[in-house]
């Protein structure tokens, strides 16, 4: 499942980033990388960005980038 497909309040582990160097670099610059556990805080209406929390950091990720991030829900 992708980060974009996950429901709000889901806690998930990032397992892969499907995309080129630019997508991976952008996420690294935001402090998010494969293996991190993130929580989806909320999603903007009309296909807007997702607000996620990784550790103490809260960031917004656009839907196009969120669709490239493969996650696995944590129980």
N, C-alpha and C positions, 0 to 999 in steps of 0.2 A: 504494500500500500504506500501511497505517497503522503508526504506531509500535508498536502492540500486536501487529500481525501479524509484525513483523520478528523474526528469530532473535537469540538471545544472541550477543554479540561482534560484531554487525553495526555497521558505521559508516555513518551515513546523514545526509543533508542534509534539514532540515525545509523543506518546500515550501509548506505551507498549514496553517492551523488552521481546521477547520470547527467553528464554534461562535460564540457570542455574545461580547459585550464581556467578560463575566466570565471565560470560559475564556482569552481572550487576555491579559487583565490578570493573571490568576493566573500564567500562564507567564512574563510579563514580570517579575513580582515575583520569580520564581525564577531569573531571568537567562537564560531561553530564549526565542528569537524566531525567526521565519521567516528562513531563510538560514543559521542555525547548523548546524554539523556536530556530531553527537552520537554517542556509542558506547553501545550497550546492554550494561551490565555483567552484569546478571542479572535474573531475574524470580522473584517469590515464587510458591510453589505455590498451587493452588486459585484461580487468577484474581486473585492479589494484585498489588501494585504492581510496577512496573519500576524498577530502579535504572539511571539513565543518567548519563553524564559529558559535560558541555559545558565545554570548556576545562579548567580545574582544578577545577571545581565538580561534585560528585556530588549528585544529587537523586533522590527517589523520586516517581514519577508514577503515580497510580491508573489502573486499567484503563479507566474511563469517559473520563477525560481523554486517555489514550493513544490511544483509538480515534478521537478527533477530530483527531489530528495526522497529516497526510499527509507521508510521507517518501519519499525516493528513495535507494536504496543507493549508496554510493560504491564505486568499484572500487579 
